[in-house]
């Protein structure tokens, strides 16, 4: 049996390698002879079939397409598919703490957590502790046979998380010989080099067949300043010509020059000014220090941004322009510590094998070990130190300025990598996954497959360049004692010095360029966090024929699965106790257990009738019992209708679910901050509400019911307290998300054009109770409700005596509604010409509707269709392959339609809302120099297309190519 299956698999692969097949029906057309040999399982169903047609849209990507573009990570290819977008990648995790370097895919833009990634039809261990999204860094590209993308009804077949669909990565199961593959990618501009090496070997013996592979990849990081288009600089600034909200003049305009933030210097700077930092404060009352502590005016490089309009001077006065010769004193200049890509290094070892016990039964086994390392480099820690007038470090000049301004203290802004070092977040992830299974036939009509697998990810994170926030404040607050010694001050509640703080080492930040070892030991530190996620799965499936009808056999599949996932997080003591500036984390222990039972059935209704070459009804039902959220189910009904030999119609209606992951449920308090001190219950905030504002009365009544009397205002100390502290936290009261899915498709294979396949599918997702994280905005939503009995009021804490908000919680809530609708187009065409063979393939997605409502209230409805950060109206990918003798030429074109930054834009907002369309072209040439030696030469982004030049997109590496034109070289040798 297994040998027969291998023959069919080989024939499928042959068709895929040709590069012309993208849909399941196209593959089926190549298998006229093979499909009668054995029933085959396709993605989207566990029923083995005698053909590869499916009522669920399935796009097939041959593993050779990775090679055709010089791609060494499957996520890079998936990101180019119109059905998908980037979840996380090294290009958009350059500032992430816990997700540095991850590679996850996101079908339909519904979120990586709603895309189920399978490897050979089975779940894979998540890429991050507490999550469900799979890190595609752990999948070796050298043994990928094909990737199948199925949407619609997948949850009923594979379980929760498949709301948007399934990405099923099919690997080679056997290999005979030894293969070595080496490749590199060299960008035209410096930085971003890629190196890849793999060695794959195996044998196909009488009973035993196996394949083993070792993959190594190293992707270098590159700074944003390594790219010419970024050096030119672009941002938005307030428009000096703007006079109000109805003058027809945009409030913001694009500014084509690099700028810098007008404070935060290496040696410290301060404003001798009370109140708001106006332009006058910047120009006449802003001071910094030389290395010897000499105070002088702050240097603004080429000068503050010109802004004569007093209504908006507050914003523009905070930045200045500069060039290489006139950098100014600020640290946070354009491009400072900004990177386009997180460096990533990974090693993957894999083994797959099959041992035939006899002609009817076989054992299967596999193991994967992966180690990835990524480092996110950030700016040095930036501080706002309080410098009192009685400080031992206030010299005469600084003291006079403070006295003249009537100041008892000033705020010193400082960021200096030479003091505590840059902050780096180094993440090392190790993944181990193994399984053992058995498969075979029970009788002529029924077969079985069963397996047990265990996976584990261990995630070690190291932070460097961190400081003990209290120790730093103690060290800076130093005075001269009665003996003339500088000591750290011990103060009473009124601020009076009562003695010296024991064990404290004084530190003078004004003009500081370095530290002593004693200061470094007292103030600086590193932090660590260890995390582990275990996944154990047992599954068993039987499938076969129930009985025969006039139109054919009724087939079915029955599956039972048990899954247990356990997550554990252990931060270092300084993080757990919140001793480090800006970073804190508590331990986490989370566990979820799932029992699942599913049934599928395929019922042939008609065969060889008028306008019905075949008509099949498909159904699936899955019951899921979660240890946290309880019982739930998913189902699908589908119709597969062959109208004629040329025309096929498929319809699918399904209910899908997504269960909250361990992170959603159990994430412990992790520190975060929100800027400003807004509070809807403040008297001045209520006074600004118009009389016709829909929720004005609710706000007033709810605030008073909460104990805040009319006219209540928080204290001046609270108002001037800076960023409001908060905590990211899980929610064990979450329920499953529910999605109603629809697909309607037409497949046309005209007989008058040999080799042409056309597919059109309409799809729709309507998700209710989607999990949404609400942070500081919960305050407003709480009081706008009809009463205080709503889920948002529990997301913040007020002081019982003063009524002031002490902190807030960013907790997930089942509150959002998401709707996405669109159409997919696929076309494949093969023909002979010019003494060779051409294979053309076009895949495109047209977005019809993209809406989200975060709370369910009518006024919170948002239309994201056509916005840059969500999805363009059109996305398309076209490839053309010409093969002749032992050579092949491949051209790939990726297209992204024009978008806007904001659908609610008006001419009063800005002058840069429109984002132009974007097209890139890649080329690859492959040939065999010897019978066993293949050479590949390619150029990606042939025309060196830069991202569209607007303030919001010109450096966007998530949706546009920021690497630039690059040369790809590869060599493969088979022994």
VENFEN-V842459 format. One record per helix or strand of 2 or more residues. SS is the DSSP state (A for helix, B for strand). FROM is the first residue (numbers start at 1). TO is the last residue. Records with the same first field share a line. If there is no record, write none. Layout:
SS=FROM-TO, FROM-TO
This chain:
A=2-17, 24-29, 34-36, 64-68, 74-78, 112-114, 136-138, 141-143, 154-158, 224-226, 228-231, 279-284, 313-316, 396-405, 417-420, 469-476, 517-523, 573-576, 662-666, 683-687, 696-705, 716-719, 778-784, 793-795, 858-860
B=58-62, 84-86, 105-107, 115-119, 122-123, 144-150, 165-171, 177-187, 194-204, 208-219, 222-223, 235-238, 252-255, 259-261, 269-271, 286-289, 295-297, 303-304, 319-321, 339-341, 343-356, 361-380, 382-388, 409-415, 422-441, 446-468, 478-480, 486-491, 497-500, 524-549, 552-571, 588-609, 612-626, 630-642, 647-658, 670-674, 724-729, 737-748, 756-774, 796-798, 805-833, 836-853, 861-863, 874-884, 887-896, 899-900, 914-915, 918-928, 933-940, 966-974
